Structures are given as C-alpha cells and as structure tokens.
Amino acid sequence: MEMLNYRVLVPRPETRASAIIDAGSGVVTDGQIDTEGRIEVWFEGNRIKAANLRTYGQRVGQAAGRLSQRYPTIAKATCPVHDFIVVGQFSFAKDWSTYALRIDDDHTVAEWCGTTSIKSVGQKPIAVLKQTVLEMRSAIQLSSQLGTPIADAQLIQAWADTLASATYVLERELDQ
C-alpha cells in the first residue's frame, strides 16, 4: 500500500503566511521548495463552520486531501519556507483506507488553535463520525428520491465511504 506523507505546518507569527491563513487552520505541504525559497501550502480553516471540520485533525486531513488531488481552491498559497514551523506529519494511503496525524510540537499547535491543550484539538468520538456518515448517505438518498441530485454526489459518497472505513479502523484499534 502506497502511503503519502505531508508535513504539517503552523505559520510563524508576524509573517505573510500568518496574515493570510486563519488561526487554527490545518496547513500541509509536500515540502517541495521552489528556486526562490518558497513552498506551496494547502490549508483548511473551516470558515463555513462545517460539522465535519471542527477538529484540527479533520482540518489537516481536508487540506491533505486537496493537496493530494491538486484540487482547485483558494485555500492554498505560496509563501517563503521561513514563514512556517514544521509541527508534524500527516500520512495516508492513496485510497484513504488508513491515515495518521502525528504532532511533534503540541505547544505550537495548541497556541495556533487558541487553546492551552493539544487534547482539545484532537479527533471526534467514533459515535460522531458514524453519525456524520449516516447524515451524508441520507442526504444523497433524499436528493435522489426528490430528483434533485446533489452536485458532486459521487464525491460526497466517496467521503462517506472513507469516513465509514476510517471509523471501522479506529474502532478496531480502540478495541485492541
């Protein structure tokens, strides 16, 4: 199984990056530095308050997904590499069957997220993940019955399947 690995970053205070990226955003890069000493970063700040992007880990995962697909978005920027602190790594299988967020600098991440403890930026409970999967599948089914298909229903279904798979993996790991 091929794994992708992205660096997880936090913008340094008083930099261009910190001015354009919302505090608490998940920020990732593939680490490629251009000839001018800049890196492309992808981020997710959850400005729309989506229920599935409430935690730091979820926002990092969303940004990583966009980066892996080079998904068109305004939530990316090219900034000097010195604008960032590397705080961890996000690794995942290309099919999203498994993924992991490793944080090496708890203090910097907690400060970036406006909290005193990294525990408060962790993953949601499994029960909430299961509920999110059910809600996504119900929305797709209802729109199909009403004859008003949701734009990108296949993408939403893929995310629901990914969440269901991740939930299953988490449950197995917690049971051991």
Order of alpha helices (4+ residues) and beta strands (2+ residues): beta-alpha-beta-beta-alpha-beta-beta-beta-alpha-alpha-alpha
